[in-house]
């Protein structure tokens, strides 16, 4: 099973045309051997002890 990892960032400000960003979490996309998404896990710094998981809808 493969996992794709993405940073979650939030824009915290702008000055002199420069954007400032804060890394606020990580998104993990879990896939099976066929490449289909099996689940998504989010870890966010606003909820340090909470693991949020989402599953794609199952086909009937």
C-alpha positions, -999 to +999 in steps of 0.1 A: +000+000+000+014+034-010+009+066+010+011+101-005+019+129+020+010+166+016+017+196+038-012+217+049-003+254+049-022+285+058-014+320+047-005+341+077+003+374+061+015+394+032+041+422+032+058+440+003+043+415-022+057+385-002+033+359+012+040+343+046+029+307+053+026+285+083+028+248+081-003+237+101-006+200+094-001+170+072-025+151+049-019+114+043-036+098+013-035+060+016-038+040-016-041+003-023-018-016-049-042-006-077-038+031-069-073+036-055-077+058-024-085+037+006-085+064+033-073+099+041-058+109+074-053+144+086-031+156+114-035+193+123-017+215+148-051+229+161-061+194+171-028+178+183-043+147+199-070+141+174-066+119+143-091+127+116-098+100+090-121+100+060-130+071+037-142+074+001-177+063-006-181+026-015-197+016-047-229-004-045 
